[in-house]
Amino acid sequence: MTNAHDHGVHASSAWTLQALFTVALLGITAGVQMSDMGLQAISLSAIQNSFGVGDATLGALQGLAGVLVGSALAVPLARFADRFSRKRVLLCLILASTAMMVLSALAPNFPLFFIGRSAAGITEFAMVPLVYSMIPDLAPERHRVAANLSFAALMAAGASGGFYFGGAILATAADLFPWAMAPWRKAFLLLSMAGVPLLLLGMLTADPPRRLGPAGHTAPASLRLFLRQRWQAIGLFVGVAGCLMIAVQALNQLIALALERRFDALPGDIGQALGVIVLITTVGCLPVAGLLDRMLGRRFGRAVRPLIMGTCALAAAPVVLLLVSTRTLDHAFLVVGLFLFVTCVANALVPTMLQDLAPATLRARCFAVWSFVVSVFSAAGPLLAGTLSDWMFERHMLNAITAVAVPALAVSAFCAMRSFARTRRERAMLAGQPA
């Protein structure tokens, strides 16, 4: 049952200490989940040796694990978040994802490991919609974009930490747990222990009332009706973000394994370098995206966001083509860093775009549906790259990544330009100008 004070609440003009703490903890919690994925990425060789699986199976692990269970639970959990206490949903998600990480560490065979990794994706596919539902109700309106970008920065720090500290986590876990067990299993077990303080601190977070904007009282009450009314705008949005994620995740999830094979480098060394790259690119892109949005938005309004995404997708295509011609590991790191920076700029404003589009009473469910749809595209990236590596490129993973990424970036840019033109026409009609 929705609380009575959930309706008609006006935006606060200033931050509260509890609201700041809540946004920070939400980012840290999501960052822990992202570090989990980084640790998995640099442990792929060890995981492959433990279970004796092929590259296509690893591609399915990196792409589909997390989609199956996480996406199945995201929409019903988001329905609870739209109607009941979002704080309670948050605590349940922290507890569930921690338990599934333990299952991943102890799984005796690959099917159980796959199930554990899939279930651990609950944090990504159910908590992130919850977070972007809460931020507009925690942050003053004039600080909403900054709050979204700050949350993204904390997630980025967690993602980079999984890569950068992956070797240290493996070594620490090996020393901490003396019993006979594969080092990567001990590392997952050690990382799962972070769930205890997160759960305790989560009890101190705020459970904010929902603010209804001026359009909130006339917005469709049904998610199905909302999707039917705005299907064209939503379809272009998904095409832009989804195809971009095919390219990004094909590289992001498999690049550690690809570089290890191409240059015969140690996973720990690759992880440290990728950790720095991920941190610099995903955090460094945020002020750039905010500045571009503010400067160009004066002329193009909300249409500036698909314009930025399309331009970045076009710029990223020739960058990723350079991967196949790299001759040194340092050169490859430079190309990866440039690619991630450009694509991160493209993605930085996506949550704000969807917040603008979604009514407050449907926001968590809209983000859950968005997470599911985009995660399907994200799963396709590593799955296609892993399959092409096995079947066409004789385990030359860099070639397979490039073959998947370039066409996906081209489609993303096309959808972005269509979205830009559509948004400009809508703006012109609202202003009473010729379309």
C-alpha positions as CSV (number, residue, x, y, z in Angstrom):
1,M,0.0,0.0,0.0
2,T,1.4,3.4,-0.9
3,N,2.0,5.8,1.9
4,A,-0.4,8.7,2.1
5,H,2.4,11.2,1.9
6,D,3.7,9.8,-1.4
7,H,1.5,12.1,-3.4
8,G,1.9,15.8,-4.2
9,V,5.1,16.3,-2.4
10,H,7.1,19.3,-3.6
11,A,10.8,19.1,-4.3
12,S,13.1,20.1,-1.5
13,S,15.3,23.1,-2.1
14,A,18.3,21.7,-0.1
15,W,20.1,18.5,0.6
16,T,19.6,16.7,4.0
17,L,22.4,14.8,5.6
18,Q,20.5,11.6,5.5
19,A,19.7,12.1,1.8
20,L,23.4,12.6,1.0
21,F,24.3,9.5,3.0
22,T,21.6,7.5,1.2
23,V,22.8,8.5,-2.3
24,A,26.4,7.7,-1.3
25,L,25.5,4.2,0.1
26,L,23.4,3.4,-3.0
27,G,26.5,4.2,-5.1
28,I,28.8,2.2,-2.9
29,T,26.5,-0.8,-2.9
30,A,26.2,-0.8,-6.7
31,G,30.0,-0.3,-6.9
32,V,30.5,-3.5,-4.9
33,Q,28.4,-5.4,-7.4
34,M,30.4,-3.9,-10.3
35,S,33.7,-4.9,-8.5
36,D,32.3,-8.4,-8.4
37,M,32.0,-8.4,-12.2
38,G,35.5,-7.0,-12.5
39,L,37.0,-9.8,-10.4
40,Q,35.1,-12.3,-12.5
41,A,36.5,-10.8,-15.7
42,I,40.1,-11.1,-14.7
43,S,39.5,-14.6,-13.4
44,L,38.1,-16.0,-16.6
45,S,41.1,-18.2,-17.4
46,A,41.1,-19.7,-14.0
47,I,37.3,-20.3,-14.1
48,Q,37.7,-21.8,-17.6
49,N,40.3,-24.2,-16.3
50,S,38.3,-25.1,-13.2
51,F,35.2,-26.1,-15.2
52,G,36.7,-27.0,-18.6
53,V,34.4,-24.9,-20.7
54,G,35.0,-23.2,-24.1
55,D,35.0,-19.5,-25.2
56,A,31.4,-19.6,-26.2
57,T,30.4,-20.7,-22.8
58,L,32.5,-17.9,-21.2
59,G,30.8,-15.5,-23.5
60,A,27.4,-16.8,-22.2
61,L,28.7,-16.5,-18.7
62,Q,29.8,-12.8,-19.2
63,G,26.7,-11.9,-21.2
64,L,23.8,-14.1,-20.0
65,A,24.7,-14.6,-16.3
66,G,22.9,-11.9,-14.4
67,V,20.3,-11.5,-17.1
68,L,18.4,-14.7,-16.5
69,V,17.5,-14.4,-12.8
70,G,18.2,-10.7,-12.3
71,S,16.0,-9.5,-15.2
72,A,13.3,-12.0,-14.2
73,L,13.0,-10.4,-10.8
74,A,13.7,-6.8,-11.7
75,V,10.2,-5.9,-12.9
76,P,8.2,-7.4,-10.0
77,L,10.7,-6.0,-7.5
78,A,10.3,-2.6,-9.2
79,R,6.6,-2.9,-8.8
80,F,7.1,-3.4,-5.1
81,A,9.5,-0.4,-5.1
82,D,6.8,1.8,-6.8
83,R,4.2,0.8,-4.2
84,F,6.0,-0.1,-1.0
85,S,9.0,0.8,1.0
86,R,12.0,1.2,-1.3
87,K,14.4,1.0,1.7
88,R,13.1,-2.5,2.5
89,V,13.6,-3.6,-1.1
90,L,17.1,-2.3,-1.0
91,L,18.0,-4.3,2.1
92,C,16.5,-7.5,0.6
93,L,18.6,-7.0,-2.5
94,I,21.8,-6.6,-0.6
95,L,21.1,-9.7,1.4
96,A,20.1,-11.8,-1.7
97,S,23.1,-10.7,-3.8
98,T,25.5,-11.5,-1.0
99,A,24.1,-15.0,-0.6
100,M,24.3,-15.6,-4.3
101,M,28.0,-14.5,-4.3
102,V,28.7,-17.2,-1.7
103,L,26.9,-19.8,-3.9
104,S,29.1,-18.7,-6.8
105,A,32.2,-19.3,-4.7
106,L,31.2,-22.7,-3.5
107,A,29.5,-24.1,-6.7
108,P,30.9,-27.6,-7.4
109,N,30.0,-27.5,-11.2
110,F,29.5,-24.9,-13.9
111,P,25.7,-25.0,-14.0
112,L,25.5,-24.1,-10.3
113,F,28.2,-21.5,-10.8
114,F,26.2,-20.0,-13.7
115,I,23.0,-19.9,-11.6
116,G,24.9,-18.2,-8.7
117,R,26.3,-15.6,-11.1
118,S,22.9,-15.1,-12.7
119,A,21.3,-14.6,-9.3
120,A,24.0,-12.1,-8.2
121,G,22.9,-9.9,-11.1
122,I,19.9,-9.0,-8.9
123,T,21.9,-6.1,-7.6
124,E,22.5,-4.7,-11.1
125,F,19.1,-5.4,-12.7
126,A,16.8,-4.7,-9.7
127,M,18.8,-2.3,-7.5
128,V,19.8,0.2,-10.2
129,P,16.1,0.9,-11.2
130,L,15.4,1.3,-7.5
131,V,18.3,3.8,-7.2
132,Y,17.3,5.9,-10.1
133,S,13.7,5.9,-8.8
134,M,14.9,7.2,-5.4
135,I,17.4,9.9,-6.5
136,P,14.8,12.4,-7.8
137,D,13.1,12.1,-4.4
138,L,16.3,12.5,-2.5
139,A,18.1,15.3,-4.5
140,P,16.9,18.9,-5.0
141,E,15.8,19.3,-8.6
142,R,18.6,21.6,-9.5
143,H,21.1,18.9,-8.3
144,R,19.4,15.9,-9.9
145,V,21.8,15.6,-12.8
146,A,24.8,16.0,-10.4
147,A,23.3,13.3,-8.1
148,N,22.9,10.9,-11.1
149,L,26.5,11.5,-12.2
150,S,27.8,11.1,-8.6
151,F,26.1,7.8,-8.3
152,A,27.5,6.7,-11.7
153,A,31.0,7.8,-10.4
154,L,30.7,5.5,-7.4
155,M,29.6,2.6,-9.6
156,A,32.6,3.4,-11.8
157,A,35.0,3.3,-8.8
158,G,33.6,-0.1,-7.9
159,A,34.0,-1.4,-11.4
160,S,37.6,-0.2,-11.6
161,G,38.3,-1.6,-8.1
162,G,37.4,-5.1,-9.2
163,F,39.9,-4.9,-12.0
164,Y,42.7,-2.9,-10.2
165,F,42.5,-4.8,-6.9
166,G,41.6,-8.2,-8.4
167,G,45.2,-9.5,-8.0
168,A,45.3,-8.2,-4.4
169,I,41.9,-9.7,-3.6
170,L,43.1,-13.1,-4.9
171,A,46.3,-12.9,-2.9
172,T,44.6,-11.8,0.3
173,A,41.9,-14.4,0.0
174,A,44.5,-17.1,-0.5
175,D,46.3,-16.0,2.7
176,L,43.1,-15.5,4.7
177,F,41.5,-18.9,3.9
178,P,44.0,-21.7,4.4
179,W,41.9,-24.6,3.2
180,A,42.3,-26.2,-0.2
181,M,40.2,-24.2,-2.7
182,A,40.9,-22.5,-6.1
183,P,42.1,-18.9,-5.5
184,W,39.3,-17.4,-7.5
185,R,36.7,-19.1,-5.3
186,K,38.4,-17.7,-2.2
187,A,38.3,-14.3,-3.8
188,F,34.6,-14.4,-4.4
189,L,34.1,-15.6,-0.8
190,L,36.1,-12.7,0.5
191,L,34.2,-10.2,-1.6
192,S,30.9,-11.5,-0.4
193,M,31.8,-10.4,3.2
194,A,31.3,-6.8,2.1
195,G,27.6,-7.5,2.2
196,V,27.6,-7.5,6.0
197,P,28.6,-3.8,6.6
198,L,26.5,-2.7,3.6
199,L,23.4,-4.4,5.2
200,L,24.0,-2.7,8.5
201,L,24.6,0.7,7.0
202,G,21.6,0.3,4.7
203,M,19.4,0.4,7.8
204,L,20.4,4.0,8.3
205,T,19.3,5.1,4.8
206,A,16.3,7.3,4.0
207,D,13.0,6.0,2.6
208,P,11.9,9.2,0.8
209,P,8.3,10.1,-0.2
210,R,7.6,10.2,-3.9
211,R,7.5,13.6,-5.6
212,L,5.0,14.1,-8.4
213,G,6.0,16.7,-11.0
214,P,3.5,18.8,-12.9
215,A,2.9,16.0,-15.4
216,G,2.6,13.4,-12.7
217,H,-1.1,13.8,-12.1
218,T,-2.0,13.3,-15.8
219,A,0.5,10.5,-16.5
220,P,-0.8,7.0,-17.4
221,A,-1.4,4.9,-14.3
222,S,-0.5,1.7,-16.3
223,L,3.0,0.8,-17.4
224,R,1.5,-0.9,-20.5
225,L,-0.5,2.2,-21.4
226,F,2.6,4.4,-20.9
227,L,4.7,2.2,-23.2
228,R,1.9,2.1,-25.8
229,Q,1.6,5.9,-25.8
230,R,5.4,6.6,-26.1
231,W,6.5,3.5,-28.0
232,Q,8.3,5.4,-30.8
233,A,10.4,7.6,-28.5
234,I,11.1,4.6,-26.2
235,G,12.0,2.4,-29.1
236,L,14.6,4.8,-30.4
237,F,16.0,5.3,-26.9
238,V,16.4,1.5,-26.5
239,G,18.0,1.3,-30.0
240,V,20.6,3.9,-29.1
241,A,21.5,2.6,-25.7
242,G,21.0,-1.1,-26.5
243,C,23.2,-1.2,-29.6
244,L,25.9,0.9,-27.8
245,M,25.9,-1.6,-25.0
246,I,26.5,-4.5,-27.4
247,A,29.7,-2.8,-28.4
248,V,30.7,-1.7,-24.9
249,Q,30.1,-5.1,-23.2
250,A,31.7,-7.1,-26.0
251,L,34.9,-5.3,-25.2
252,N,34.5,-4.7,-21.5
253,Q,33.6,-8.2,-20.5
254,L,36.2,-10.0,-22.6
255,I,39.1,-7.6,-23.0
256,A,41.1,-9.0,-20.1
257,L,41.0,-12.5,-21.6
258,A,41.7,-11.1,-25.1
259,L,44.8,-9.1,-24.0
260,E,46.1,-12.1,-21.9
261,R,46.0,-14.3,-25.0
262,R,47.3,-11.7,-27.5
263,F,50.3,-10.5,-25.4
264,D,50.8,-13.4,-23.0
265,A,50.4,-11.1,-20.0
266,L,49.6,-11.9,-16.4
267,P,45.9,-11.4,-15.4
268,G,46.9,-9.4,-12.3
269,D,48.9,-6.9,-14.4
270,I,46.1,-6.6,-16.9
271,G,43.6,-6.1,-14.1
272,Q,45.6,-3.3,-12.5
273,A,45.9,-1.4,-15.8
274,L,42.3,-1.9,-16.7
275,G,41.3,-0.8,-13.2
276,V,43.0,2.5,-13.7
277,I,41.6,2.8,-17.2
278,V,38.0,2.1,-16.1
279,L,38.3,4.6,-13.2
280,I,39.7,7.4,-15.3
281,T,37.4,6.9,-18.2
282,T,34.1,6.3,-16.3
283,V,34.7,9.1,-13.8
284,G,36.5,11.5,-16.2
285,C,33.7,11.3,-18.7
286,L,31.1,12.6,-16.2
287,P,32.1,16.3,-16.1
288,V,32.6,16.2,-19.8
289,A,29.0,14.9,-20.3
290,G,27.6,17.4,-17.9
291,L,29.4,20.3,-19.5
292,L,28.3,19.2,-23.0
293,D,24.7,18.8,-21.9
294,R,24.7,22.2,-20.3
295,M,26.4,24.1,-23.1
296,L,24.6,22.5,-26.1
297,G,21.3,22.1,-24.2
298,R,20.8,25.9,-24.5
299,R,20.4,25.5,-28.2
300,F,19.0,22.0,-28.6
301,G,17.2,21.4,-25.3
302,R,16.6,17.7,-24.5
303,A,17.5,16.7,-28.1
304,V,21.2,17.3,-27.1
305,R,21.3,14.0,-25.3
306,P,20.7,11.7,-28.4
307,L,23.0,14.1,-30.3
308,I,25.8,13.5,-27.9
309,M,25.3,9.7,-27.9
310,G,25.2,9.5,-31.7
311,T,28.3,11.6,-32.1
312,C,30.2,9.4,-29.6
313,A,29.0,6.2,-31.2
314,L,30.4,7.4,-34.6
315,A,33.7,8.4,-33.0
316,A,34.1,5.1,-31.2
317,A,33.8,2.9,-34.3
318,P,37.2,3.8,-35.8
319,V,38.8,3.6,-32.4
320,V,37.8,0.0,-31.8
321,L,39.1,-0.9,-35.3
322,L,42.6,0.0,-34.0
323,L,42.5,-3.0,-31.7
324,V,43.2,-5.5,-34.4
325,S,46.4,-3.6,-35.4
326,T,47.9,-3.2,-31.9
327,R,51.4,-4.5,-31.5
328,T,52.2,-3.8,-27.9
329,L,50.2,-4.2,-24.7
330,D,50.6,-0.5,-23.9
331,H,49.2,0.5,-27.3
332,A,46.2,-1.8,-26.7
333,F,45.5,-0.2,-23.3
334,L,45.6,3.2,-24.9
335,V,43.0,2.1,-27.5
336,V,40.8,0.6,-24.8
337,G,41.0,3.7,-22.7
338,L,40.0,6.0,-25.6
339,F,37.1,3.7,-26.6
340,L,35.8,3.5,-23.0
341,F,36.0,7.3,-22.5
342,V,34.0,8.1,-25.7
343,T,31.3,5.5,-25.0
344,C,31.1,6.5,-21.3
345,V,30.4,10.1,-22.4
346,A,27.6,8.7,-24.5
347,N,26.1,6.7,-21.7
348,A,26.4,9.2,-18.9
349,L,23.1,11.1,-19.4
350,V,21.0,8.0,-20.2
351,P,19.5,7.8,-16.6
352,T,18.5,11.5,-16.7
353,M,16.8,11.0,-20.1
354,L,14.7,8.1,-18.7
355,Q,13.9,10.1,-15.5
356,D,12.6,12.9,-17.7
357,L,10.5,10.4,-19.8
358,A,9.0,8.3,-16.9
359,P,6.2,9.4,-14.6
360,A,7.1,9.3,-10.9
361,T,4.6,6.6,-10.1
362,L,6.0,4.3,-12.8
363,R,9.7,5.3,-12.5
364,A,11.1,2.1,-10.9
365,R,9.2,-0.1,-13.3
366,C,10.3,1.9,-16.3
367,F,13.9,1.6,-15.2
368,A,13.5,-2.1,-14.6
369,V,12.1,-2.7,-18.1
370,W,14.9,-0.5,-19.5
371,S,17.5,-2.5,-17.5
372,F,16.1,-5.8,-18.8
373,V,15.9,-4.7,-22.4
374,V,19.4,-3.1,-22.4
375,S,20.8,-6.1,-20.5
376,V,19.6,-8.3,-23.3
377,F,21.6,-6.2,-25.7
378,S,24.5,-6.2,-23.3
379,A,24.4,-10.0,-23.1
380,A,24.5,-10.2,-26.9
381,G,27.9,-8.5,-27.0
382,P,30.1,-11.0,-25.1
383,L,28.0,-13.9,-26.3
384,L,28.5,-13.0,-30.0
385,A,32.1,-12.2,-29.5
386,G,32.8,-15.5,-27.7
387,T,30.9,-17.5,-30.3
388,L,32.8,-15.7,-33.2
389,S,36.1,-16.4,-31.4
390,D,35.4,-20.1,-31.3
391,W,33.8,-20.5,-34.7
392,M,35.4,-17.9,-37.0
393,F,38.5,-16.3,-35.6
394,E,40.3,-19.3,-34.1
395,R,40.3,-17.9,-30.5
396,H,41.6,-14.4,-31.7
397,M,39.4,-12.6,-29.2
398,L,40.4,-9.1,-30.2
399,N,39.2,-9.7,-33.8
400,A,35.9,-11.1,-32.6
401,I,35.3,-8.1,-30.3
402,T,36.0,-5.7,-33.2
403,A,33.7,-7.7,-35.5
404,V,30.8,-7.3,-33.0
405,A,31.4,-3.7,-31.9
406,V,31.7,-1.9,-35.2
407,P,28.2,-2.8,-36.7
408,A,26.6,-2.2,-33.3
409,L,28.0,1.3,-33.0
410,A,26.8,2.1,-36.5
411,V,23.2,1.1,-35.6
412,S,23.4,3.0,-32.4
413,A,24.5,6.2,-34.2
414,F,21.7,5.8,-36.7
415,C,19.0,5.5,-34.0
416,A,20.5,8.4,-32.1
417,M,20.3,10.7,-35.1
418,R,16.6,9.6,-35.6
419,S,15.9,10.3,-32.0
420,F,17.6,13.7,-32.2
421,A,15.5,14.7,-35.2
422,R,12.3,13.5,-33.6
423,T,12.9,15.4,-30.4
424,R,13.7,18.6,-32.3
425,R,10.4,18.2,-34.2
426,E,8.5,17.8,-31.0
427,R,10.2,20.8,-29.5
428,A,9.4,22.9,-32.5
429,M,5.7,21.9,-32.5
430,L,5.4,22.7,-28.8
431,A,6.9,26.1,-29.5
432,G,4.4,26.7,-32.3
433,Q,7.1,26.7,-35.0
434,P,7.2,24.8,-38.3
435,A,8.5,21.2,-37.8
